[in-house]
Amino acid sequence: MPTEISNPFPSGPAGRHQFMLTHLKITGFAVTTALVLFWLTAQFAPSELDGLMSNQLGQRTYEVLQQGRPVGYLQTSTRRTTDDHWELSQNLKVDMLNAPTYTSTQVMVFSGSSPYALISADFKHRSQTVEQQVSLEKIHRGYAASIQRNAATEDAPTGPGATANKTTERSTHDWTFTLNDQLSLERQLTGQTPIGSFVTSRYLDIQQLRVSEREHQLDQRSPRGFILRSEDDDSMTELDTQRRLIRFTAPHQFSFRLTQQHQDTLHQLIVPQTAQWTVNTAVAPLTADLLKPNTLDMLTLALNALGPLTLEQQGLPDTLSATASPKVANDKALGFLDASLTLPVGHPRILNLLASQETTAPHDLLSTSQQLIDLTRSQLLYAENQPAGSVLGSLQRGRGECVDFADLFTTLARTQGIASRTVYGIAYSALPSPGFRFHAWNEMLRNGRWHSVDPTWNQAVADATHIPLSDQTLAALATAMQRATIAFTPVEWDYRSGAL
């Protein structure tokens, strides 16, 4: 049964598949979307539930598309348990164009008789940086919830020498949820439902531990089934005559499409297409070149559509801008000091590496930035299209791409107690031709402000051609750059004092 869809997952050369800002942003949309799929896999009223659910027995597989390209699959299953309950499960895997692989599983068990209450639910998701498990159990009044998070410091959480930061949260909730709620949309759709009428569905967002509602308008009804639209995100949902999901589409985000292909076949199709998409051809050219770009303190670019599609149709803004000046931080430092699966903060190899080079005390941020850059560059050689995929892997190989440089810098800084993060977006490069390409760099937090640093290009103060992007803009721009349907025009700029 589908899930609600709100927002998640998005790069250039191979290895920039890690470009998603955070798996949580990225995963938010996919998970919510997959949840909506849950509510679209069965049928209506209490007296008919068993018979209608029986029609849903078995598995259904959906191809996941991002910007029209296959990036994963969602498999749903409905079965009757030995306890005569109804079990609804789903497995989601997404190899996003700009992010680490994301996987999740969800299982919901409902009573097989009236009032068809939700008995238990389990949700697990995993990306490169975190594992999370959310469990719900029915109690006398409501539900008992348990959330366990596991952030590991090695490439594999169960690998040799791996350590983990585990936290567990417990809470109780007085809401109720039944199979009738799960199938609320299906119960309202019949052959007599007027075109243009509004129907409201209820769904359980297990990750957020809440029951939410979503409004849909019946747009079309045909012998094939139903088509509904939602003004919340301009999404389209298509159901067959048995109220089972055929297709879901949200502009500039993700699409789910029913397929007859097995999930293993889908995964085999995803890899080469993603590899082909990430070849070093994703560049947005300039209509006028930049003068002394590495001394720019501020830059604004106007986006120009080169094909029949407008910027709005491509999901792109009119302008992009950045500044080299430190930016006020709304974030607290604590979360940017932590270790993760890809950032082995405090690992013995990192400690030994720092001990091998004398560094300035953290109060001298500029000197510390340059020394950490020098240390990073002394360990890695830049290798286009040869991503290492992890900090320890890049150190072992002695080479990597910009993401590997940035992640090593982040790890070194955090190990020294300096809040730091890897930033993803676009930056100017004159070779092989002037234009903007996907890139990764760093920001360091000092006195409530984020300072940009680029270890790959040896910039202790990154210039204003470094433009960070949101997940959605990054994904839309990646498609436009690959298809050569976008160009940039500098419309406003300023240089550092004394640069000209």
C-alpha positions in Angstrom: 0.0 0.0 0.0 1.5 3.3 -0.9 2.9 5.8 1.4 2.8 9.5 1.5 5.2 11.4 -0.6 6.7 14.6 0.5 10.3 15.4 -0.4 13.7 13.3 -0.6 16.8 11.8 -2.4 19.6 13.5 -5.5 26.6 14.0 -10.0 29.0 14.5 -12.3 32.0 12.3 -12.8 32.0 8.8 -11.3 32.1 8.9 -7.6 29.9 11.9 -7.3 27.0 9.6 -6.6 27.8 10.5 -3.0 26.7 14.1 -3.6 23.6 14.1 -1.5 23.9 16.6 1.3 22.6 14.1 3.9 21.0 10.8 3.8 18.2 12.1 6.0 17.1 14.7 3.4 17.6 12.4 0.7 15.8 9.5 2.4 12.9 11.6 3.7 11.2 11.7 0.4 11.8 8.2 -0.7 10.7 6.8 2.6 7.5 8.9 2.8 6.8 8.0 -0.8 7.3 4.3 -0.2 4.9 4.6 2.8 2.2 6.0 0.5 2.7 3.0 -1.7 1.7 0.9 1.3 -1.7 2.6 1.5 -2.4 1.9 -2.1 -2.1 -1.9 -2.2 -5.5 -3.1 -0.9 -9.2 -2.3 -0.9 -12.3 -1.2 1.0 -14.9 -1.7 3.8 -14.6 -3.8 6.9 -17.1 -6.5 5.9 -15.2 -6.9 2.6 -11.6 -6.5 3.9 -10.6 -10.1 4.0 -11.9 -10.9 0.5 -10.4 -7.7 -1.0 -7.1 -8.2 0.8 -7.0 -11.7 -0.7 -6.9 -10.1 -4.1 -3.7 -8.4 -3.1 -1.8 -11.6 -2.1 1.7 -11.8 -3.5 4.4 -9.4 -4.5 4.4 -6.3 -6.7 7.6 -4.6 -7.9 7.9 -0.9 -8.8 10.7 0.8 -10.7 12.0 4.0 -9.0 12.8 6.8 -11.4 14.7 10.1 -10.7 14.5 12.7 -13.4 13.3 10.0 -15.7 16.2 7.6 -15.0 15.9 4.3 -13.1 17.6 4.5 -9.8 16.1 1.7 -7.7 13.1 -0.5 -7.0 10.4 -0.9 -4.4 8.9 -4.3 -3.8 5.6 -4.7 -1.8 4.1 -7.9 -0.5 0.7 -8.8 1.1 0.3 -12.2 2.9 -1.9 -13.9 5.5 0.2 -15.0 8.5 0.0 -18.3 10.4 -1.8 -16.3 13.1 -4.5 -15.3 10.6 -3.3 -11.7 10.6 -2.6 -9.5 7.5 1.0 -8.6 6.9 2.0 -5.8 4.6 5.7 -5.4 3.8 8.0 -3.4 1.5 11.6 -3.3 0.5 13.1 -0.2 -1.0 16.5 0.2 -2.6 17.7 3.4 -4.2 21.1 4.1 -5.9 20.6 7.8 -6.2 22.4 9.9 -8.8 24.1 12.1 -6.1 24.0 10.0 -3.0 25.0 6.8 -1.2 22.9 3.7 -1.7 19.8 3.8 0.6 17.8 0.8 1.6 14.8 0.4 3.9 12.3 -2.3 4.9 8.9 -1.9 6.5 6.5 -4.5 7.9 3.0 -3.7 9.2 0.8 -6.4 10.9 -2.9 -5.9 11.2 -5.4 -8.0 13.1 -7.3 -10.4 10.8 -10.7 -9.6 12.4 -12.6 -6.5 13.4 -11.5 -3.8 14.3 -8.5 -4.8 12.2 -6.2 -2.9 14.5 -2.5 -2.4 13.7 -0.7 -4.9 16.0 2.9 -4.1 15.3 5.1 -2.2 12.8 8.8 -2.2 12.1 10.8 0.2 9.9 14.5 -0.1 9.2 16.6 2.1 7.0 20.3 2.2 6.2 22.6 4.5 4.3 26.3 5.2 4.5 26.1 7.3 7.6 23.4 5.8 9.8 21.2 2.9 10.6 17.8 3.4 12.2 15.1 1.0 13.4 11.6 2.1 14.5 9.3 -0.4 16.2 5.7 -0.1 17.3 3.7 -2.4 19.5 0.0 -2.2 20.4 -0.7 -1.5 24.0 -3.9 -1.0 26.0 -4.3 2.6 25.0 -2.3 3.4 21.9 1.2 2.2 20.9 4.7 1.8 22.5 7.5 3.0 20.2 11.2 2.3 20.2 13.7 4.1 18.0 17.3 2.8 17.8 20.0 4.7 15.9 23.4 3.2 15.1 26.1 5.5 13.6 29.2 3.5 12.9 32.8 4.7 12.4 33.9 2.2 9.9 33.0 1.4 6.3 30.9 -1.5 7.4 29.1 -1.5 10.8 29.8 -5.2 11.3 33.3 -5.2 9.9 36.5 -5.9 11.9 37.3 -3.2 14.4 34.1 -1.4 13.7 32.6 0.7 16.6 29.2 2.3 16.8 27.4 5.0 18.6 24.0 3.6 19.6 21.1 5.4 21.1 17.6 4.2 21.9 14.5 6.3 22.5 11.2 5.1 23.9 7.8 6.7 23.9 4.1 6.0 24.0 1.4 7.4 21.7 -2.4 7.5 22.2 -3.5 7.4 18.6 -5.1 4.4 16.9 -4.6 3.0 13.4 -6.5 0.2 11.7 -6.6 -1.5 8.3 -9.6 0.7 7.6 -7.3 3.8 8.0 -4.6 2.1 5.8 -7.2 1.6 3.1 -9.1 4.9 3.6 -8.4 6.1 0.1 -9.5 2.9 -1.5 -12.7 2.8 0.5 -13.8 6.2 -0.9 -13.1 5.4 -4.5 -15.9 3.6 -6.4 -17.2 3.6 -9.9 -19.7 6.3 -8.8 -17.2 8.7 -7.3 -17.7 12.0 -9.2 -14.8 13.4 -11.3 -13.3 16.4 -9.5 -14.4 15.3 -6.0 -11.9 15.3 -3.2 -10.9 12.3 -1.1 -8.7 12.2 2.0 -6.4 9.4 2.9 -4.9 8.6 6.2 -1.5 7.0 6.5 1.0 6.0 9.2 4.4 7.7 9.0 6.3 5.3 11.1 9.6 7.2 10.9 7.9 10.3 12.4 5.6 8.3 14.7 2.4 10.1 13.6 -0.8 9.5 11.6 -1.2 12.1 8.8 -3.7 12.9 6.2 -3.4 13.7 2.5 -6.0 15.2 0.2 -6.4 14.0 -3.4 -8.7 15.1 -6.3 -10.1 12.5 -8.6 -8.9 13.7 -12.0 -9.9 10.8 -14.3 -11.8 7.5 -14.2 -11.6 5.0 -17.1 -11.8 1.2 -17.7 -8.1 1.2 -16.7 -8.7 2.7 -13.2 -8.3 6.0 -11.5 -6.0 9.0 -11.7 -5.8 11.3 -8.7 -3.8 14.6 -8.2 -2.6 16.3 -5.0 -2.0 20.0 -4.8 0.4 19.4 -1.9 3.3 18.6 -4.3 1.5 18.5 -7.7 1.8 14.8 -7.7 -0.1 12.3 -9.7 -1.3 8.8 -8.5 -2.7 6.2 -10.8 -4.6 3.1 -9.5 -6.0 0.2 -11.4 -9.7 -1.0 -11.1 -8.8 -2.9 -8.0 -7.4 0.3 -6.4 -3.8 -1.0 -6.6 -1.0 1.4 -7.4 0.2 1.5 -11.0 2.2 4.7 -11.0 3.1 7.7 -8.8 4.9 10.8 -10.1 6.0 14.0 -8.4 7.5 16.7 -10.6 11.3 17.1 -10.3 11.4 14.4 -7.6 10.7 10.7 -7.8 8.4 8.4 -9.7 7.3 4.9 -8.9 6.1 2.7 -11.8 4.7 -0.9 -11.7 7.0 -3.2 -13.6 7.0 -6.9 -14.4 10.8 -7.1 -14.1 12.4 -8.8 -11.2 14.2 -6.6 -8.7 17.6 -8.3 -9.5 17.1 -7.4 -13.2 16.2 -3.8 -12.2 19.4 -3.5 -10.2 21.5 -4.7 -13.1 19.9 -2.0 -15.3 20.5 0.7 -12.8 24.3 0.4 -12.5 25.4 0.9 -16.1 22.9 3.7 -16.7 24.1 5.6 -13.6 27.8 5.0 -14.7 27.0 6.3 -18.1 25.2 9.3 -16.6 28.2 10.2 -14.4 30.8 10.3 -17.2 32.8 13.5 -17.2 30.5 15.4 -19.6 28.2 17.0 -17.1 29.1 20.7 -17.4 27.2 23.9 -17.7 28.9 26.3 -20.0 29.3 30.1 -19.5 28.0 32.6 -22.0 30.8 34.9 -20.8 33.9 33.7 -19.0 34.9 34.8 -15.5 37.8 37.2 -14.8 40.1 35.9 -12.0 37.5 33.5 -10.6 39.7 32.4 -7.7 39.5 36.0 -6.3 35.8 36.3 -6.5 34.1 37.3 -3.2 30.5 37.2 -4.5 29.0 35.8 -7.6 25.4 35.5 -9.1 24.7 33.4 -12.2 21.6 33.7 -14.3 20.4 30.3 -15.7 19.6 30.1 -19.4 17.5 27.3 -20.8 19.0 26.1 -24.1 16.2 23.8 -25.3 12.4 23.8 -25.5 11.9 23.2 -21.8 11.7 26.3 -19.5 13.7 26.6 -16.3 10.5 26.0 -14.4 9.7 22.8 -16.4 13.2 21.6 -15.6 12.8 22.3 -11.9 15.5 25.0 -11.8 15.6 28.5 -10.3 16.3 31.7 -12.3 19.6 32.4 -10.5 22.3 30.8 -8.3 24.6 32.7 -6.1 27.4 32.3 -3.5 29.8 34.3 -1.4 33.3 33.6 -0.1 32.6 35.4 3.1 31.8 33.3 6.2 28.1 32.5 6.5 26.1 32.7 9.7 25.4 29.2 11.0 21.9 28.2 12.1 23.3 24.7 13.0 24.9 23.7 16.2 28.4 22.3 16.2 27.6 19.1 18.0 26.3 17.2 15.0 29.4 18.2 12.9 31.9 16.6 15.3 30.5 13.1 15.0 31.9 10.0 13.4 30.0 8.1 10.7 30.4 5.1 8.5 32.3 7.2 5.9 34.0 9.6 8.4 36.2 7.6 10.8 36.7 10.4 13.3 39.2 9.3 16.0 40.3 6.2 14.1 43.9 5.2 15.0 45.1 5.8 11.5 43.7 9.4 11.6 45.2 10.0 15.0 48.6 8.8 13.7 48.3 11.0 10.6 47.6 14.1 12.7 50.5 13.2 15.1 52.9 13.1 12.2 52.3 16.7 11.4 52.4 19.6 13.9 49.3 21.7 13.5 48.4 25.1 14.8 45.9 25.4 17.7 42.3 25.6 16.5 42.0 29.3 17.4 44.0 30.2 14.3 41.5 29.0 11.8 43.1 30.1 8.6 46.5 28.5 9.5 44.7 25.4 10.7 42.7 25.2 7.4 45.9 25.4 5.3 47.7 22.9 7.4 44.8 20.4 7.2 44.7 21.1 3.4 48.4 20.4 3.1 48.0 17.2 5.2 45.1 16.0 3.0 47.0 16.7 -0.2 50.1 15.0 1.1 48.1 11.8 1.4 46.0 11.8 -1.8 46.6 12.3 -5.5 43.6 13.5 -7.5 42.3 10.7 -9.8 39.4 11.6 -12.1 36.7 8.9 -12.3 38.5 6.8 -9.6 36.5 7.4 -6.4 37.8 5.6 -3.3 34.3 5.7 -1.6 35.6 6.0 2.0 38.3 7.9 3.9 40.2 4.7 4.9 39.9 3.4 1.4 41.3 6.6 -0.1 44.2 6.5 2.4 44.9 2.9 1.5 44.9 3.7 -2.2 46.6 7.1 -1.9 44.2 8.7 -4.4 40.6 9.8 -4.9 38.2 12.4 -6.2 37.0 15.6 -4.7 34.6 13.9 -2.4 37.5 11.7 -1.0 39.6 14.9 -0.4 36.7 16.6 1.3 35.7 13.7 3.5 39.4 13.2 4.6 39.5 16.9 5.5 36.3 16.7 7.4 37.6 13.6 9.3 40.9 15.3 10.2 39.1 18.5 11.3 36.6 16.7 13.5 39.2 14.6 15.1 40.9 17.8 16.2 37.6 19.0 17.7 36.8 21.4 14.8 33.2 21.2 13.6 33.3 20.6 9.9 31.2 19.2 7.0 31.5 18.2 3.4 29.6 20.4 1.0 28.2 19.5 -2.4 27.4 21.7 -5.4 29.0 23.2 -8.5 32.2 25.1 -8.9 34.0 26.9 -11.8 36.7 25.1 -13.8 38.6 26.5 -16.8 39.7 23.0 -18.1 39.0 21.4 -20.4 36.6 24.2 -21.2 35.3 27.0 -19.0 32.1 26.1 -17.1 30.6 24.8 -13.9 31.0 21.2 -12.9 29.9 19.1 -9.9 32.3 19.5 -7.0 32.7 18.8 -3.2 34.5 21.0 -0.7 34.3 21.8 3.0 33.0 24.2 5.6 34.5 24.8 9.0 32.5 26.3 11.9 34.1 29.0 13.9 32.4 31.7 16.1 29.0 30.9 14.7 30.0 31.2 11.1 30.8 28.6 8.4 34.1 29.2 6.5 34.5 27.6 3.1 37.6 25.6 2.4 38.6 23.6 -0.7 41.3 21.0 -0.1 41.1 19.6 -3.7 42.0 22.9 -5.2 44.2 24.1 -2.3 42.1 27.1 -1.3 42.1 27.9 2.4 39.3 30.3 1.6 37.2 28.9 -1.2 36.2 31.4 -3.8 32.7 32.5 -4.6 32.4 30.1 -7.6 31.7 27.4 -5.1 27.9 27.3 -5.1 26.3 24.8 -2.7 23.0 23.3 -3.9 19.9 21.8 -2.3 19.1 18.2 -3.0 16.3 19.0 -5.4 18.2 21.7 -7.3 21.3 19.4 -7.5 19.2 16.6 -9.1 17.5 18.9 -11.5 20.7 20.7 -12.5 22.5 17.3 -13.0 19.9 16.2 -15.5 20.0 19.6 -17.4 23.8 19.6 -17.5 24.0 16.0 -18.8 21.4 16.8 -21.5 23.2 20.2 -22.3 20.0 22.1 -21.8 21.4 24.8 -19.5 24.0 27.6 -19.6 25.1 30.2 -17.1 25.6 34.0 -17.5 27.4 36.0 -14.8 25.1 38.9 -13.9 26.6 40.2 -10.6 30.1 39.8 -9.0 32.5 41.3 -6.6 36.2 40.7 -5.9 38.2 40.5 -2.7 39.8 43.7 -1.7 43.0 44.3 -3.7 42.3 41.3 -6.0 42.2 43.5 -9.2 
